[in-house]
Each structure stands twice: as structure tokens, then as C-alpha cells.
Amino acid sequence: MGRSSRMLALGSVTVVLGVTISACGSTSGSSGSNLPSSGTGSGQSNATSAATSAGSSASAGLSLTRLGSLKNYTFTTSAGNGGYTFTITGQVHDSTNWETQSTAPAVTTYDVGGRGYALAIGHVISVSFNTPEGLTHLNGETTYAKSLIGYTHVTGIQIKTTGPCNVAGVAGTTYHVQSPSADASLLVETATACVANGSGALLSYSFGVPSGSAANAAHISGAGGSFRVNSIGRVGQIALPKLPPTTTQPTLPANAGAAPGLPAGFPSQVSAPPGRIMSSVALSSTKWYVQLTENSSAALSDYAKVLQNQGFSVTNSTNSVAADIETLTKLPYQVLLEQMSLPGEGVILSVTVSSVA
């Protein structure tokens, strides 16, 4: 198997982590029905199948259109790496009418009639979706359906059915994805999906990158996540978000106050972060917190490069459409970077420095 084929497989996992958003097939999240129909469908057509070429998705018994066919459903997704977990809950009326919520950072994203909005730090702002349907922001069923179909285009990936499953009261068939053992030194990937027997809709999906040199190089070794449908039906039209009382400051640590500069005792071994300081505080004698407003969406990566030039090494990295998180370490210090970008509102960068020795 060529290296390029394995990199495609790596992309199949990182798409749902938010590291990259890349299509593994055509977008078709707007068609489908509320509930899976009865009878035997594509979700259980083959007992065992192996995807060995770009045209093998049919032989695997999987269809992107059918996998992404649900309407009127609620769901939960999570993705994590290096001890950090990012969770999204959502409700979907259809592909251009939905709402999702994340808690860290606290952002609610809406698609109402194909127009995007976000509610964060006391503002309702317009959001430009990366696709006309807003699917990359929805991070719902179709996103994970693309990831599963992506594996059918990678030489050597094994896709097997392993038994029945039941999610949200719907009977389905379990599909298990495994990268070939011959490539274990480069990249090990696993994924498990529950596909509805009748409609072929994706009901749940879990994935992980246990090990491999390529995963280590991309700082995603040990990364993983999941998608699960919580309920089907009874999701009405999603309304426009209501404007809350105007707030200009995001949530800060309880003892953080406005400060003109770096907090007292901030270690000189760590370069000062760029941007305008909104708040800073010495959380303890060994931990410091700074929050800044930035003009560039590359603020986190630019500052990370400065730290790397100082000898810091990236120990984990997690990215999503809502937030970027990166941890760098050079003993005796660890630096946690968290960035939230809001269209029209600039970029907020939070920096937490801890003494870990």
C-alpha cells in the first residue's frame, strides 16, 4: 500500500476531529426520511467486505446518500486528544435548519434557512459556512458518513459487519473498520459504525488512532471520538437566535481581573504572548493565566512557533470549527493555548502557563 493511500485514511479520522475538513464523497445531506423504513437495506447487505479500490463503496454495502439521510434527529458528538475532550450536542430539522451547542468554549451555532448565526460571549453574529448546506459546521450525521465512506476508498482497509446494534430504538448492523496490520508502524486506525437496517442511515460512529509514526508526527496518536443519534423525530423548525443582553467579555477564571500587562511572577523563560491583554491573573505561585484579543486567526499557531523556537515541544493538539487547543512543554513549564475565533468579532487567545516540574 502506498503512503498516499494511508494519508487519505488519516484524513478520514482528522476530518471529524476538525483538524481538516475534506470531502470523501459527494454532499447529499438534504435528502432522506425521518425514520428508517422496514426491510433489508444496504446497511446489512454484506457479511464481510474489504474495500480495495476507489470504486468499492458499493461492495461494502454503504452509500453516502443513505448514510446521511436522517432528518428530525438529535445527536451528540465528542472528539478528544491528550486529555482534552470537545463535545457538541445538536438538533436537526433538516440540512438547512439546525442548532448545535458546545460548552468549552460556549458557542451555539444556528442554520436558519441556509443562513448561519452564532451566539457566543453575549453576541449574535453571522457565520459563513464552508459548504452551502453548513454541513462542516453542523458536524452531524453527514460529516461522519463521509468519514466512513472515505475508508472505502483506501486500499487495504478492511470493513466487516460484526453483528446487530440498536441506537435510538432503531435496529441496525455493526460495521467495523480496521487498517491493515502490515501498516501498523505507520498508522493504526479503527472505527465502528451502527447503520440502520432499513434506511441505511448512520446511527452511531466511533473512531480512534491508537498509534503509528504518522499519527505521532501529526500529534493525534491516541486521538478519537464519537457520534451518536439520541432521538429521531419531533424536531420542529429551528428559530432565529434571540439576542441576549450585550456582553463584551467572555467567561474568565473567577479570580481573573482586568490587568494592563502580564500577571505577577509570569516566568521569563516563556515568551510574552502577542495581542492586547484583556485580563491576566496569577492563579497560584506556579500557574498564570492571560487572555488576549488578536487580529489574526493564526495567532495561536504563530505564538506556538515562537515557543517552539525557544525549545518547547508540542505534546498534543486538538482543533475544531469552534476552538483550537494546543499544549507545549519545555520543563519545568507547560503552556496551554486555547483560541476561539468569532467571525466579525476577532480572535480570543487564552494562555495558561504552569510549572510542572
Steps between C-alpha positions, in 0.01 A plus 500: 500500500634842403560779751244724327225245564581490871497882516147492360404269782657739751286776350189291556558519877622858522199631310278425798757634743482826308871495414401500133163521328523303178231324302536129445198494268210707370293711740141385526375571849170653392320187386352225711221418739438537871499134594668195351262289294445131557665231297854415400708794382856578404608513864509120526553378146844343547618284789865575429654746256836652429539837330783466253448775240341839448184340367446256782241686715218303336666168578525611865121542502524869591361811330577859598151613399337237721748540788425873518125477444361578848279801571335602827760356734713595800859393552816528707857501370831511682864510397805490720875487508755519780244523777284768334147426385282723284128416504217622280129433539256583227151482362432480128175575320667468160831586332429877499316523832693387808664608825813377680648584840852465634600566860873566488499751347132583545373554145158435349491480121182527293404440140165662426394482139857445386636806685742452785505664841704449816423600857815546707633734771174696493483561125297364212717515191477381141690186405619409151472126451771306316235322295164632378323254733715591801590135547853558628362723773217260578750221571206263494409179321630593154843600632550154650341329202771659285764366733362145477465516120852641482636169626343317207736692270819387673686193381539236769246635748280216627128567557306214658155460649519356850142466621183690592475836676221725622522878533213738586260206475603415144644159409819502300813313400846564643781579257860477620787678322860391551820616332729218379745355751780534243476879536486506879836673532376790286139538608242297692138609460179347630136594460166341585163602358138402557305526173118477496380180336218654302607849395878455510526812720798540729387470863834503682868520421812475716858535383855506629866520407677272748854532364736537206788723395275715278258550789787591731630754249155660475457494883179295473621168639237401754242736351145383451137590520142402439164592348168365624140568407302559821149516356318503167191709434326793673761763408305802383617805309803668657436871560741791477710546816380762746742780576611477867609798710812640336822380658846586374704268722506121482496284812829520692640316800321616816797693636615654172479877482586761242874557489725723289768235451621153580412363845749526784759225492437405134815299416759676287582163338168523313471766229222752554198421281400748230179702489317736733461366852137493614564337835782329688547339837746293701278202583764370743873523559549247218218584256424812295210589269483764224215574260559713192316630196672431170471633146606182325342155496858369489577646845519162671718337237727806477552507877554124506781544247661763723491256791635217285793723403562528875522123525141416592351187343136443404360222719142502369279694262121502459316711245134554414282750320444677833834486677867407468694356794872427515735404783875557490755388756856590591580404853435640748210672318191396306306749287133443412370706207126532431368709211141585410431678171174687448424642153480877523613496865867415463694232682531425872818326614531357851842403632551296817857441618563238768811382681490121469843404636 
